[in-house]
């Protein structure tokens, strides 16, 4: 008997079949112009990247771009470790409704994470880690209900993280090594596989459910208390039992090397049913 595929991969393939966007030549010309504007602002003068993104070339041959082989729509943009020193133009990037993966880690991007990132309604993987982003995490991130993977670690982000409990599909949240404060963000810890908010400025009791992650996920926040950290909260009657620790890092983020796009906006109930069904197979 063959090996049963990972349910995450199956979920992505099912969504490809059900919700693949269609191509319109005029619309895609506008998308192409928007993506060129996006990379021009992102590159910060790195002409080796920006000059290869132009209107006369095929977008599917641009550096860091992967397209749906059936429709030719841009599906992933992966520009990692390229010494990019510009800013994130989310409005232009989100014009590509077929964009499902945006990975910009290990560059020198500055400025804030724009609130317009919440308009990337089809993103399943957003990785902005290892840059120099400042400001707060925009509230609009809470509207990105298709996200499986959210990585913002290794920046200079401040302020409180919005309530992320609506992100029912989220499996990994990595926000370590920032300057975030307030309470540990509210999210669906039962469904998370990877979680890390270490080396920030969070305060208060670690939420119920988050204790399944190891202490490494919370170290470096002097104001935090409760399991799995050894320091009890001041209002504890006794030391609570510590649940078995899950890894601090991500576990098997969604595989993106498949053909087609993922379009799940507006079909949350169906996606959850599909997820539940395939979870029973493993």
N, C-alpha and C positions, 0 to 999 in steps of 0.2 A: 504493500500500500504506500502511495506517495505521501510525502510530508504535507501536513495541513498548513497552509499559508498563515502568516501572522495576521490577526484580525484587522490591524491598522492598515496593512497593505490592501486587504480585501475591501475595506471600507472605501479607500481611495479609488480602487478600480471600479467599484459599484457606482460611486459618485461620478466618475468619468463617463460611464455609460448613460447615466440618467440625466446629467446636467451639463454636458459639454456645450460651451457657447458656440454660436455660429459666426461665420466670418462675413464681413461686408467691406468691400474694397475701399469705399470712401471713408467709412468709419475708421478702418485700420490705418489709412494715411494720416488721419488726425491723431490716432494713438501713437504712431511712429514719431510724429513731430513732438508729441508730449514726452516720450521716452528720451528723445535726443535732448530736449530741454532739461530733463531730469538728470541725465549723465553729465551734461555740461556744468550744472551747478554742483554736482557730486564730485567731479574730478578735480576741482580747485586748480585748474591750470595744467593738469596731467593730460597733455595732448595725445600721448600714446594711446589713451583710452578713448577720449572724446572724438578724435578725428576718425576713428573706425566706426563710430555710430553716426551714420549720415543717411540722407534720404535716397542716395543713389545705390546704396548697398542693401542686401537682403537682411532684415532685422534678425533672422534666424542664424546669420553668420556673424553677428556682432559678438565682441568679447564678452563672455560671461552669460550669454543668453541661450536658453533652450526653448524650442518651440514644440507645439503639438504637431507631429508629422502629418496628421490628417487635415488640419485646418490652417496650419501655418501661423496660429496665434501664439504670441509670447506667453510662455508658461512660467519660466524661472529666470530670475536675474541674480547671479552669484558673482559678486565682485569683492573677493576677500583678499586681504593682505597686499593691496596694490598701492599703498601710500596715498590714497585719496584724501584730500584735505579740504574739501568743500562742505556744503550743507545738504541736508535731506529735503528735497522738494517732493513731499508726499502727494501733493495735489496732482502733479504731473505723472508720478508713478502709478497712482491709483486710477488714472484714466484708462489704463490697460485692465479691463475687467476680467481678463483671462489670467492675470498674474496671481500665481498661487504660492510662489516661494520668492522671498526677498532676503538675501543674505549679504550683509555688508560688513562683516566682522573684521577686526584687526586692521583698521585704517586709522586715519587721523581726522575723522569727521567732527565738526564742531556745530555749535548752535543747539537749539532745542529740538526735541522730537515733535514735529508739528501735529496739531490736533487733526489735521486732514488725513493722518494715517488711518483714522477710523473709517475712512471711505474706501479703503482697500477691502471690500466686502468678501473677496474670495481667497484671501491669504490663509494658508494653513501653516506657514512657517515664516516667522519674522525674526531675524537675527541681526541685532545692532550692537553686539557686544564688542569690547575691545576698541572703543573709540573715545572721543572726548565730548560727548553730548552732555549738555547742562540743562538746568531747569527741571521741571517735574514730568512725571509720566502723565500724558494727557488723559483726561476722563474718557475720551472717545475710544480708547483701547478696550474699554468694557463692552463696546458694541461689536467687536470683532469676533463674532460667535463661531466662525469657522476655524479659528486658531487651534492647532494641535501643539505647536512649539513656539514659545515666546522667550527670547534671550536678550537681555539688556545689561548683562554683567560688565564690569570693568569700564564704567563710564564715570561721570561726575554728576549724576542725577541727584536731585534733592526733592524735598517735599514728601507728601504721602502718596502711596500707591492706591488707585481707585479700587472699588469693590469689583472683583473679577468673578463673582459667583455665577454670572450669566454665561461664562465661557465653558459650556458643558462638555466640549470636546477637548479642552486643554489637557495635555498629558505631561508637559514639562514647562516649568517656570524657573528661569535662572536669572537672578538679579543681584548676585553678590558683588562686593567691591564697588559700592556706590556711596552716596551720602543720604540715602533715603531714611525717613523718620516716620514717627507715628506708630500705629499698631501694625502687626504683621497683616498683610492684605487678606481679605476674605475671599476664599475660593473653594472649589470642590475638592478637598483634600483626598477624599475617598478614591477619586478617579485619577489623581496625579500619580505619575511614576517617578518623576524627578522634580526636586524643589530645593532651592538654595537662596537664602537671603543673608548669608553671612557677611561680616565686615560692612555693616551699615550703621544706622543710628536708631533702629527700631526700639520700642519700649513696650512694657506691659507683659501680660500673660500670653504665652504661645497658645494659639487657638486649639480647641478640641479637634482631633483628627490630624493635626500637623505633627503630633508627637511620634507618628510612625516613621518620620525621617530622623536620621541621626543628628547628634549634637553638632556635627560639622556644618549642618545646614543653617545653624543659628549663631555660631560663635562669632565674636567680634561685635556683638550688640550688647553693650554693658547694661542696658536697661531692660533686657528681656529676662523672663523667669518662667519656671515651670518645665515639665517634661518636654523634651529629653535632656534639657540642661540640668546640671546638678543643683543649681540654686533654686530653692522653692520660693514661691511668691509670698508676700507678707501676710496675705489672708488665708494661706493654706493651713488646714488643721493638721495635716501630716504630709509626708512626702508621697505623692502619687506614684503608682506603678508606671514604669516606663515601658511603652510598647516596643516590640521588636523593631529595630531601626531599618528603614529603607535607605538606599543609597542617596547621597546628596545630589549627585549629578543626574543627567538625563538617561533614561533607559530606552534604547531602540526608538529614536525619533522617527517620524513617518518617512518611509522610503519614497523618494521623489523620482527615481529613475524608471518611470513608467510612461507610456505614451498617452497623450491626451491631457485635458485640463480637469480640474476639480471644481465643481460649481455646486455649493450646498446652500447658498443664501436662500432663506425663506422656506427651507425644508428641514428644519431642525428636528421635528418629531420623527420624520422618516429616517434621518441619519442616525438618530438615537436607537430606533428600532433595528436598523441594520447592524449598528455597533453591538447591540445586545445579542442579536442572533449569532453573529460570528464569534462573540466572546464565549459562547457555549461550546464552540468547536475545539477550543484549546484547553 
